[in-house]
Amino acid sequence: MQSTHKKLFVNKNLGTYSFDEFDEKTKELARLKEQATAFWPQEKEMLLNLGIQKSRNILDLACGPGVVTRKINDLVPESQVTGVDLNESLLEVAVSDAEQDGPDRPVFRKADCTNLPFESSSFDFVYSRFLFQHLSDPDGAIAEIKRVLTPGGRVVIVDVDDRDLNVTPSCESFERLTKAAGIFQSQSGGNRFVGRTLDGLLHSHSFSEVTRNVHVMSSEQLGVEPFFRITTQFKLEQLPKDMAQDMRELLPQICNRLKSINATISAGIHVASGLAS
Ligand SMILES: C[S@@+](CC[C@H](N)C(=O)[O-])C[C@H]1O[C@@H](n2cnc3c(N)ncnc32)[C@H](O)[C@@H]1O
């Protein structure tokens, strides 16, 4: 891993998730869909525990291909659910997939999370999953979330923290990939350790009743191969091209190594929540 080239993303507002510039868009789209579907049972419980079923206007901020937006729409059929994202290609997938959902499907709109096209107090629940690790201006996004929430409305933010991504027994090649991807993502303005900052961010914007919990997801639930796919494909997109190519070729070996040592991969997913004042 000699390369030190920083990956430059053309659309700066998309932070470190500039989907259209990724090398393997089809695989990344499949990964997004697989990940959203695999974790939904736990995610659904978490959202219900945080009272999403009492909400009337729900915003899924940075909804990507809309898998979770549509699941929320099914979960809370009486509410109006809106998904926004800045990437048009992913929004097109969301709109087209939602066509099978009938007339009460969610509404999808293009929007930048730091400049939302909604009036103040438009939503009583804002959900955002796996957005904040990509943002160089997380404060700008939190300020907008607070503005569009009604007083007493709830925000729930879900994101990673690579200090809680572990393999047992340890696997050096997996750790090298994780570390390199984290370093390059941070050089491009992202933060793979954002999870543990989320409650502080909410406090600093005067949200009340702030909580942060860590939910452990593991390959024991899904199997090593799917879990490995879900946690690595995106990392390749953060690496400089030459290093990504080397790593792409190494991935099957790393996965086989994990299987041969009977490894468990576990990821601590941080869930922060608070109420707007
Ligand atoms: C890792 S994907 C997560 C997508 C979806 N929330 C999910 O969990 O499947 C990150 C998403 O953030 C979107 N995004 C990045 N910067 C954004 C911004 N400034 N405003 C709105 N969306 C943004 C990307 O286009 C992408 O869809």
The ligand as a Tripos MOL2 file, in Angstrom:
@<TRIPOS>MOLECULE
LIG
   27    29     1     0     0
SMALL
NO_CHARGES

@<TRIPOS>ATOM
      1 C1        -23.9530    5.4350    2.0540 C.3       1 LIG1
      2 S1        -25.2140    6.1900    1.1550 S.3       1 LIG1
      3 C2        -26.6030    5.8290    2.2210 C.3       1 LIG1
      4 C3        -27.9050    5.8190    1.4890 C.3       1 LIG1
      5 C4        -29.1050    5.3830    2.3410 C.3       1 LIG1
      6 N1        -29.3470    6.2710    3.4530 N.3       1 LIG1
      7 C5        -28.8880    3.9890    2.8570 C.2       1 LIG1
      8 O1        -28.5840    3.8470    4.0460 O.co2     1 LIG1
      9 O2        -28.9880    3.0580    2.0610 O.co2     1 LIG1
     10 C6        -24.9650    7.9140    1.4430 C.3       1 LIG1
     11 C7        -25.9750    8.7810    0.7180 C.3       1 LIG1
     12 O3        -25.7590   10.1640    1.0620 O.3       1 LIG1
     13 C8        -26.0530   10.9320   -0.0900 C.3       1 LIG1
     14 N2        -25.4770   12.2700    0.1020 N.ar      1 LIG1
     15 C9        -24.1770   12.5860    0.2320 C.ar      1 LIG1
     16 N3        -24.0460   13.9110    0.4340 N.ar      1 LIG1
     17 C10       -25.2970   14.4420    0.4310 C.ar      1 LIG1
     18 C11       -25.8170   15.7540    0.6000 C.ar      1 LIG1
     19 N4        -25.0170   16.7950    0.7790 N.pl3     1 LIG1
     20 N5        -27.1610   15.9220    0.5740 N.ar      1 LIG1
     21 C12       -27.9820   14.8700    0.3750 C.ar      1 LIG1
     22 N6        -27.5440   13.6110    0.1980 N.ar      1 LIG1
     23 C13       -26.2180   13.3860    0.2310 C.ar      1 LIG1
     24 C14       -25.4470   10.1280   -1.2080 C.3       1 LIG1
     25 O4        -25.9090   10.4870   -2.4800 O.3       1 LIG1
     26 C15       -25.8740    8.7130   -0.7990 C.3       1 LIG1
     27 O5        -27.1230    8.3720   -1.3180 O.3       1 LIG1
@<TRIPOS>BOND
     1     1     2 1
     2     2     3 1
     3     2    10 1
     4     3     4 1
     5     4     5 1
     6     5     6 1
     7     5     7 1
     8     7     8 2
     9     7     9 1
    10    10    11 1
    11    11    12 1
    12    11    26 1
    13    12    13 1
    14    13    14 1
    15    13    24 1
    16    14    15 ar
    17    14    23 ar
    18    15    16 ar
    19    16    17 ar
    20    17    18 ar
    21    17    23 ar
    22    18    19 1
    23    18    20 ar
    24    20    21 ar
    25    21    22 ar
    26    22    23 ar
    27    24    25 1
    28    24    26 1
    29    26    27 1
@<TRIPOS>SUBSTRUCTURE
     1 LIG1         1 GROUP 0 **** ****
